């Protein structure tokens, strides 16, 4: 479950709207928490928060752990920077630090097509895998989660907007504890890798040949 907050203004120009950003936040250990942004408190506890339509720039964020004998406990209080037209995925780690997992573009950039010359070859669209730096952030984010289901959820979120190599998928599968979770991740990742010709590398992450057989049936069915 994720608690979503819309900060949208009642009236603004289309250009200003497309500069607004979203913040997606969670806390280590799937802790129930509430947030306050620039003094505005959102009192409903959840394990994840999404604050939408934030103006770019510096903002003062407070994060409170809820429940327990002592009531709310401040997990983080400090200024954060929100870039424009972005989705900022972040977490509060066990040391009370605001950690940015990754930042993606919030809006599709319009593409202006120029008429191609007659008989000119048309290039296929280029897809690039996640950089080593961003992939390192993703691995640390997954490794910090306590449950396989949450680790898989984080990996799927990353693959929804980014591409990976077959080797990177294999490394993410190694972070999963259960064979069934590794298989689910491999199936989800197949259509999102940039080098399908090397997808056989993910077989190294399986412990049982039956998983390799099932993945092979899935891939052959995808060729359809």
ABEGO torsion letter per residue (X at the ends): XBBBBBABBABBBAAAAAABBBBBBBBBGGBBBBBBBGGBBBABBBABBBBBGBBBEBBBBBBBBBEEAAEBBBABBEBBBBBBGBBBBBBBBAAGBBBBABBBBABBBBBBBBBBBBGBBBBBBBBBBBBAAAAAAAAAAAAABABAAAAAAAAAAAAAABBBBAAAAAAAAAABABAAAAAAAAAAAAAABABAAAAAAAAAABABAAAAAAAAAAAAAAAX
